[in-house]
Amino acid sequence: MEHIIALHQVYGELIFRGLKSVEIRKARAFSEGDTVFLYIARGNPHTLRETMRRLGLSEEHTLTQRGTIAGGFEVGEVIEADVETLWELTKERSGLAFVHGEERGKKWLLEYIMDTGYAFTIERPFLFREPVTRDYMKEKYGVRVEGIIHLSSRTRKTWVRNLIGELMGREAIYL
């Protein structure tokens, strides 16, 4: 199955730089072998600047652009666990500790998951040679994509199936 999800730009940057190898969700959103396309949402610009600075880069060196479907990944192992176990298993691979520090990253996870959550390993990340922009989606499919989204090929909506079909055929660079 294929999915399109929104992800803050800072986490997209970490995925495509090989520094984030686990995506955490509070629901079992994906299965092993699924393809996940990433719509790069804005997120906190200060957090992005600080993270890029820690990487020794400036904002001009981002691999992604806000408001685009920049690429994606294939889902590997799916792990269901309580929040404490999820933190121990993923704190170094989820990007939370890197972006927010260990204490704030754990606090964020506790507030987001609360009880039981899921970690999805990221395999074969890829960037599109040409990202799909919000304007292109509006022009071609007649929809305005913004903010929090989760679309899947399971939908009855023709435009979503057509968009996913187009994404599956786009030229990508595997990282």
MOWOBEL-V863927 format. One record per residue. PSI is psi in whole degrees, 0 to 359 (none if undefined). Layout:
psi = {PSI PSI}
This chain:
psi = {153 147 152 122 155 140 137 146 321 321 326 317 317 322 310 351 3 16 355 116 9 134 132 136 154 347 159 85 333 166 160 133 349 156 131 121 142 115 118 109 166 297 189 117 326 317 318 313 314 319 316 321 317 334 358 24 164 172 335 345 13 147 345 162 134 145 22 158 106 335 215 204 169 145 129 236 145 125 125 131 164 163 320 316 318 316 312 322 333 356 326 348 349 345 346 313 323 315 315 350 158 314 310 326 317 319 316 314 317 319 325 312 314 309 276 141 187 141 133 120 141 120 149 55 147 150 142 142 322 108 156 118 161 318 319 316 322 315 313 321 354 26 150 110 125 159 220 120 153 105 147 162 354 351 161 350 121 319 325 314 320 318 314 320 317 316 321 332 357 150 129 154 116 134 none}
